[in-house]
Amino acid sequence: MSKTIVVLGTQWGDEGKGKITNYLSEKADYVVRYQGGDNAGHTICFENKTYKLHLLPSGVFNPKVVNILGNGMVVNVRNFLKEIANLKEMGFSCQNLFISDRAQVLFDYHIKLDGLQEQSLGDGKIGTTNKGIGPAYTDKVSRSGIRFSDFINPSFPELFFKKVKEKNLQLSLYQAEKFDYNKLLEEYQKIAEEIRPYVIDSVTMLNEALDEGKKILFEGAQGTLLDIDFGTYPFVTSSNCSAGGVATGTGIGPNKIKEIIGVVKAYNTRVGSGAFVTEFEDDISRQIRKVGNEYGTTTKRPRRIGWFDGVIVNYSRMVNGLTGLAVTLLDVLTGLKTIKVCTGYELNGKILNSVPASIKDFESCRPIYEELPGWDQDITQVKNFEELPENAQRYLNRIEEITKVPVIIFSVGPDQKQTVIRKKLF
C-alpha cells in the first residue's frame, strides 16, 4: 500500500475529484491542495448532505486529518475566512487546517484586474472565472507577489504600499477606479491577524510526516487539459494542475510520490471557451446535463457536454504517469441506448492519438467514434464490479483498453458511499 497518493483531473476539471479525495481522506493523515485557488469547485456529499468547497482541501470534514493549502496555491484570504466561517456554522472546527508560508496571497486588486483584462479581450476571452487567479500567478512569476510569510510580517505595509501603487497605475490604463491604500491596508492587517494561526512551514511539516510514515493525499484542482504547460493553451488556468505540480506545489520530492489517480468522468464536460472535440448538443446532451447536474460549482455556468475522449485521457496518462483511473458519474449514462467513445482524432486526413499543441489544429480535429451498447438497469446501489450490468462492465473494460490504465475506482452516485474501490490504496 502507498503512503502518497495524488488525485487529479484528466479532462477539463469538474471530474469529481472532491468526492474521490474525500473518500480516500478517511484513511489519510494529511490532505494537501497543491495549486490553484478559489477558482476550483469541489462538491462533496455524505450523510445525506452536500458541501461545496473552493479553497479548502476535501479532507477538512475529518478532524483527524491535517489539511494544508500548499505553497503552489494563490489564496484569496477574504474567501478563505468566509469558507471557514461557513463550515464552523455547520459544526466543523477547522482546527485541522493550515496554509503554507510560501503560498501567494490573492488580493482585491487581482480580482479587479482579472475582470478588466478579460473584458478587454472581447471575442477572444479565455473564459476566466474572474477570481483573480491569473493576475496573482503573474505577480508570483514576475517575483513581485506577496507570500503569507510576508503577509503576517511587520514589513507588510511597506510591501503592500508598493503593490497598491503599481496596481493603481495599471487600473489607470483601463480608466478604472483606483484603490484607497490606507483603507485597504487597514482591512488586510485585520485579516492578517486572523490568518496568522493558520500559517506554517508546510514544506518541513510534510517532509517530516513522510519520514514518520504518514499517509499523504495530494489533491489537484481543475484538470490536465487546463494545465498552463500541457493544457489547451491559451484556454487554460495559470497553474500546473498535472502531477508535476505536486512536487513544486508542496516541496515533496517527485521520487516520494507513489500512486497517481486520474479522475475521469464517464463522459466529458467543459466550462468556458476553447475547442472541445467530442462536444455535442442534442436531447442526449441535455439529458446528461440535467441528470448529472452539469453546472459549474464556482461559476454556475452550464457545462458543455461531450462523449468520453480516449485521446485526452491517454494524453493525461502520459503527462501525469497515471497508475489508476477513478471513473465518476457512471450512473448518469444509465438509460442511453448507445454510448459513443472517441478513440482517435482525424486532422487533415491524418489520424492523431494525442492532443496537438496548436490550438488551431485542435479546433480542426474531428472525433473518431466507436459505439457501445448502453444499459437500463439502476446501478446506484451496486457494491462491486460484478454487480454492474454486463454492458456497464464492458464500458469500463473498454476505457481500460483505450487508456492503458486500470479502473481502480468507479462511482455510481454523488454520495460518498456510492463509491466502489477495486484496489486497496491506503
N, C-alpha and C positions, 0 to 999 in steps of 0.2 A: 504493500500500500504506500501511496505517495504522501509526502509531508507538504508538498507545494503544488497547488492546482490553480491554473488560470482558467477563468471563464470569460469568453469574449464573443463578439458577434461576427458572423461570417458574411453577412449581407450588408444592408444599409442601416443597421440599427433596428430597434423595436423587435428583436427576435425572441424576447422573453428571458433575457439574461438575469433580470432581477429575481424571477421565480427560481431559476436553477441555482443561482448563488445563495438565495435564502434557504433553499432546501439543503444544500451542501454545508451551509454555515452551521447547521445543527451539530455537526461533529468537528467543526474547526475551532481553533483557538484565536485566530486573527482573520479579519476580512479587510482587504485593502483596496480602495479605489486608486488607480494609478495615473489617470489622465482625465481631461475634460473638466466640465464644471456643471452648472445647473441647467445647461442645455440638454442634459440627459434626463430621461424619464423612465423610472422603473416602477412597474405596477406589481404589487405582491399581495397574494390572497392566502389567508389561513384563518382557521377558526371562524369561518363564515364572515370575515371582514376583509375589506380591500384597503390597501395603503398605497399611496403614491409618493415615491422618493425622487429627488432631483440631484441633490449633492451628497447625501449621506449614503454610506455603504449599506448593502442589503442585509447585513448581519446585525444591524443596530437593534433589532427587536429582541435579540437574545442577550440577556445581561451577562452571560458567561463568556461572550465573545468580545475581544478588543477590536474596535473598528477604527480604521485610520484613513484619513484623506491624505494621499501621498504627495510627495514633492512635485510630481508631474502635473498636478491639478492647478486650475485657476479658480479661486473660491470667492464668490460673492458673499461677503461677511454679513450683510443685512439678511440675505436669504438663508444663510447658514443658521443664524439665530432664530429666524422665523420657523424654519423646519424643525428645529429642536423644540421650540415652544409648542408647536402643534403636536409633536409626539408626546411631550410631557403632559399635555392636556388629555391625551388618550391613555395615560398611565405608564408610559415608558420613561425610565430615569435618565437615559442618555449619559450616564456616568462612565460608559464604556466607549466613549468617543473622543478621538484626538485628531489634530491637524499637524502635518509636518511643518517644522520651522523653515523649510526650504520651499514650500508651496508659495505660489504667487497670489497676492490679494487682487481681487477684481473690484474696481471702484465704480461709482456712478458715471464718471466721465467715459469709461469704457463702453457702457451701455448706450449712452447718448451718441457717441461716435459710431458705434456699430450700426445704429439705425440710419444715421445720416449717410454713412458710406454705402450702405445697401441701397438706399433711396437714390443715390447719385448714379448707380449702375443702370437704372432704367430697365430695359428689357433683358439686360444681361445679369439680372440679380442671381446671387448664389443660392438664395433660399435660406439665409441665416435665421436663427431663432431670435435674433435681436437681444441676446443675453450678454453681449459684450465680450464673448469668448475670443473672437479673432483679434480685436484690439488689445486684449490682455496678453495673449500669446505674442503679439507683435512687440509689446513692451518687454516681455521676457527675452525674446530672441535679440532685440536691439540693446539688451543689457541696461535697460532703464526702468525695469519694473520694480515693484516693492514687494519683498518677501515677508512672510509672517515674522521672521526673526527681527526685521526692521520695523514692522508694524507695531510691535509691542515694545520697541526700544525708545528710550528718551530722545533719540535723534530723529524720530519720525516727523515732527513738524517741519524740520528743515528739508527733508527729502520730499515731503508732501507739497511744500510751497513750490519747489521747482517743477514738480509734475503738474500741479494745477495751472501754473503759469504756461507751461508747454501746451497743455491740452486746451486752454482758453485761446491760445494762438491758433491752434488747429480749428477750433469752433468758429473763429472769426472768418476763416476761409469759406465756411458754409453759411455765414451770416446768421449764426445761431446764438442764442443767449448764453452768456458765459457763466461760469460757476463763481460763487462767493467763497473765497478761500477760507475766511475766518469761520463762517457758518459751517462749511463742510468739515473743517478741521475739528471743530467742537463736537460734531456728530460722530466723527470717526474715532476721536480719542475716547469717547464713552464706549463705543463698540469695542475698541481695543482692550479696554479693561474687562469687558465681559468675555472676550475671546481668549484672553491670556491663559486661563487654566487649561485650555484645550491644546495649547501649542507645545509640541515636544520635539525632541531629536528622534524622529521616526526611523532614520537610517540605522542608528545604533540599536534602537529597540528591536527592529525586525531582524537584524543580523544576530543579535543576542538570542532572540526567540528561536531562530534556526539552529543555533549552537545547542540550545536546550532541547531540541527535538520537537518543537511545537509545530502544529499544523496550520499552514497559512493558505488562505484562499484569496486570490487576486481577481478583482472584479473590473472588467472593462466597460466602458460606455461607448455609445454609437456602434459602428461596425467596421469591418476591414475595408469595405468599399468606400468608407468615409475617411480613411486614414490619410493624413496630409501627404505622405510619400507614395502609398500604394493604392489609394482610392481613385475614384473617377474625377481626377483633378480637372478644373478648379472647383467642381461642385463637391467639396469635401469639408470636413471640420479642420481645426487648426492644431490638432494634436495627433500623436501616434497611438491609435486605438488597437493596433496589431500587437502581437506578442512581444515584439521588440521594445514596445513602450513600457513593459513591466519592469525591466532592468533599469532603464533610465528614469522611470517614474516612481521608483521606490528605493533604489540603492541596493537592490539584491542582485548579486552576480548572476548572469544568464545560466551558468552551469548549475545553479541551485534550483532551477525550475524543471520539474519532472513531468507534469501532466498538463496538457493544453487542450481544453474542451471548447470546441466551436459550437456555439448555439445557432441553430438554423431553423427558420420556420418551415413548415411542411409545404408552404407556397412562398411567395415573395412579396415584399412591400417596399415602398419608398415614400419619403416625405420631402417636399421641396423640389427644386429644379434638378435637371440633369437627365442624361439618357437612361433608359430602362428597357432593355432588350425584350424581356418577356412580358411587358405590360400589356394588359388588355382591358377593355371596358365594355361590359355587356351585362346581361342578367346574372350570369355566374359570378362575375367580379363583384357586383353589387350584393349578391348573397354572401359571398366571402367577407366583404367589408362589414356587413350587418352582423353576421354570426360571430365573426372574430373581433368585433368592436374595434375596427381598424381606424382609430383616430388618435393623433399624437398625444401622449401623456403631457408633454410640455406645451406644444403649440395648439392642440385641439384640432389641427387641420386633418381632413380626411386623407388617409394614406392611399397612395396609388397601389394597385393590385397587379400582380403578375404570377405566372406559374413558376414552379421550382426551377432554378437555374443552376444546373450542374457545373457549368463553366465557372461561374462566380465562386461556388463552394470549393471547386478544385483549386482555383487560384488562391483562395483563402488557406487551403491546406498547405500549399507551397510556402506562402508568405509567413504563416504562423507556426508551421511544424505541428499541425494538429495531431493529437493522439486519439481523439474520440469526438463524436458528434452527439449533441443533445437536440433532438428534433421536437419542436414545440408545435402546439395548435394542430395536432394531427386530427383531432375531433372536428375541426372546422370543415374539413373536406368530406365529412360524412354526408351522404345523400347525393353526391355527384356521380353521374353515370360513368363518365370517363375523366381521367386526370392527366394533364399533359406535363411532361418533364423535358426540359431543354438539355440536350446532350452535346451541343456544339453551336458555333456561330458560322454564318456564311457572310463573307465580306469580299465583294468584287470577284465572285466566282471561286474564292478560296475558302477552305474550312479552317476555322480557328478553334483551338481548345483552351485558350487562355484570354485574359482581358487585355485588349490593346491599350498602350499608354496614351495614344492620341484620342482626345475626346471626340474629334470629328470622325475618326474610324469607329469608335464605339457607338456613336449615334447612327452610323450606317450599317451596323451589324444586324443580321436577321437571325432569329432563333431556328434551330433545327430541333424539331419535336419528335418525341415518340409518345404514344398514348397508352395509358394503363387503365384497366377496369377499376371502377370505384366500388364503394360498399355502402350499404344502407343501415347496417346494424349499429346500435348505440355502443360506443366504445368508452364512454366517460367513466365507467366503473371497472375497467379491466385492471388487473394487478400484475400481469406478466405478458410477455410477448406472445405466448401460446394462446392466450385468451382473445387476441385480436382476430378479426375476420381474416380469412385467407388473403383477400385482396389488399388489406391493410398491411399484412406481413410482407406481401410481395412488393408493396410500395417502399417500405423501409429497406428491404433487401436490395431493391434497385438503386436506392440512394447510396447505399454502401458500395455497390458495384461501380457507380458513376464516379463517386468521390474518392474511392480507395481508402475510406476511413470508416471504422466500425461505429454503428449507432449504439452508444453505451447508455444513453438515457432517452426516453421519449415521454412526452406529456400529452395527456388526454383530457385536459380541462384546466381552468385557471387556478384551482385550489392546490395548495402545496401537496396535499395527499394524492392528487391526481398526477403523480409523477412515478414513472417506472424506471428503476435502476437495474441495468443489465450487467454492470461491472462494479465491484466494490472499490471505492476510491479512497476515502479516509478510513 
